[in-house]
Structures are given as structure tokens and as C-alpha cells.
Amino acid sequence: MSYNTLSYDITDSILTITLNRPEQLNAFTVEMCEELIRAFDSASADDEVRAIIVTGAGRAFCAGMDLSREGNVFGLDESIQPTLEDMTSRYNDPDIVAGVRDTGGRVALSIFRCTKPVIAAINGAAVGIGATMTCAMDIRIATEHTRIGFIFSKVGVVPEACSSWFLPRIVGISRALEWTMTGDIFDGAEALEAGFVRAVVPADELLDEARKIAKRICSRSAVSVAMIRQMMYRNSALDNPEDAHRIESLGMYYTSLVDGKEGVASFLEKRPSNFTAKVSDGMPPFYPWWEKKSN
């Protein structure tokens, strides 16, 4: 599988996706959108991949949308006058997908539905879509060179990439409003203080730190990790804890039958676990439960 705007490398079960337009500070394009979706969907279905790290080539993570495109720089079709009804009834219509749905949001949703944990190694500037795409990732690490900006109000548009859903859940509504309404650029220290990143490390230690976390996750049950990821995101948005209890009960029941038995045995025998369940064919039979509920 080849990519023009990314590099895709799997080593020791860890996939590293590198945004690879260093001369343009990894500025985001429609082509990068399509390639990122393909990369996350491929990784989600690949049992060889146990964790994903996303970073940028060169001195930036992603400097936002590439504004050199002719016409609508966001790749939107200005001949369409979409309605809210269109975004429901025609959600998957090719004209709506290509001409109305924001590219960052399509990437964020591919991350959201991914079965593998995603770590953002934010190596430099991350502004606009470069900031919002990381909101859909599970763990974020910054360096002393990292600069983050939700700069949409400065250019007269609104935040995208589903960030109005993710960002308040990460840092709270007040900080999310401040960052998005002012559009100010801030550093890793402020991001750390707000809980947006888990650590600020020297630039030459960034990928090593990300890999340390990824390796710990890779040693756990792949099915357990995939279920935990979806349960945390989806159950935390439910209205009632009893709804979460229903999903957790079924999840506990089915995971206890395979990797759960191995986990208990390895604990009692004081040895490393040898988990064998695979995401490709070992997910509980009620997964994905949210699709069954919507149907």
C-alpha cells in the first residue's frame, strides 16, 4: 500500500504514521485526508498492528490546511446549498461526502472507529486541523517546540474534525471555549497544564516516549484494548450509567471466556500473559453494539 502524503511503517506491532510533506510543514490536503482514512481503516483491520503513533516529518506536526489550493481551500463544493436534513438523509451521498462533509471530520471519525489505540507525538506546530485531528487520538505527547492553535476564529470559520465533541471532553468546556474563540497559539506547557497532553519531553525523546507507551499497550489483550477504547468513548456520552452497565456486562461476559481465562491463569502462575484473541475475528458477538442499536 503506497501513500503520497504519509509514510506508513510497522515495527514491533507499532504502526507509525508520519505526515510527510515537510517542505509544506505537513500542511493538510484533501489527498492527505483520503490517505489518512485509508491508513486508519487498514490498521484497524490488521492484526499485526497493535498500536498507532502519529507524528510529522521535519520540524512541524501539521501546520493546518494547505491554503494554496485554488477555489475553496477546504475542498468544499460551493455550488451546493446543503441543509441539516441533507446531513442526515444524504450523509453518505458522494456529493455530500466530497463537497460538504469536512475533511478533518472524516479523518477524526476514522480514528474514532479504529480498533487500535492512537498516540499523537506532536513534534512541532499543530494548528487548525493539525490541532483538531489530535483531539480524536487517545494520548498526546508534546515537546518544548510544540505550538498548538485552534485558530479558526482568526480566519473566520469554525472548528472541525469533530473537535466540538472531543475537545471539551478533554480539557473542559471553559478551556475549550477560550482556545477556540481566541484562536491563540499556546505551547506544550499550557497544553500540559490543561490536561491536553500527558507530557512535554525533549524533542529527541518524543518518539521513544510514544513507543514506550505503545509497547505497554501492545503487551495487553488486543480485544480488551479495542473494547475499552470504544466503551470509554461511547459510554461516556450516554445519558444513564445503567446503559453503560448493559454494555460492560456483555463485554465482561464474552472477554472472560478467552483472554480473560489466560489473564487469570498467568496472574496465578506468576508468568507473562499469552493473549491469543484477535480483533479481526475475536470481538464479542454484540460488537459493534452502537450500529445494532441504530438499526
C-alpha positions, 0 to 999 in steps of 0.5 A: 500500500503506497501513500503520497502524503504519509509514510506508513511503517510497522515495527514491533506491532507499532504502526507509525504514521508520519505526515510527510510533506515537510517542505509544506510543514505537513500542511493538510490536503484533501489527498492527505485526508483520503490517505489518512482514512485509508491508513486508519481503516487498514490498521484497524483491520490488521492484526499485526498492528497493535498500536498507532503513533502519529507524528510529522516529518521535519520540524512541524506536526501539521501546520493546518490546511494547505491554503494554496489550493485554488477555489475553496481551500477546504475542498468544499463544493460551493455550488451546493446549498446543503441543509441539516436534513441533507446531513442526515438523509444524504450523509453518505451521498458522494456529493455530500461526502466530497463537497460538504462533509469536512475533511478533518471530520472524516479523518477524526471519525476514522480514528474514532472507529479504529480498533487500535489505540492512537498516540499523537507525538506532536513534534512541532506546530499543530494548528487548525486541523493539525490541532483538531485531528489530535483531539480524536487520538487517545494520548498526546505527547508534546515537546518544548517546540510544540505550538498548538492553535485552534485558530479558526476564529482568526480566519473566520470559520469554525472548528472541525474534525469533530473537535466540538465533541472531543475537545471539551471532553478533554480539557473542559468546556471553559478551556475549550471555549477560550482556545477556540474563540481566541484562536491563540497559539499556546505551547506544550506547557499550557497544553500540559497544564490543561490536561491536553497532553500527558507530557512535554519531553525533549524533542529527541525523546518524543518518539521513544516516549510514544513507543514506550507507551505503545509497547505497554499497550501492545503487551495487553489483550488486543480485544480488551484494548479495542473494547475499552477504547470504544466503551470509554468513548461511547459510554461516556456520552450516554445519558444513564450509567445503567446503559453503560452497565448493559454494555460492560456486562456483555463485554465482561461476559464474552472477554472472560471466556478467552483472554480473560481465562489466560489473564487469570491463569498467568496472574496465578502462575506468576508468568507473562500473559499469552493473549491469543484473541484477535480483533479481526475475528475475536470481538464479542458477538454484540460488537459493534453494539452502537450500529445494532442499536441504530438499526 
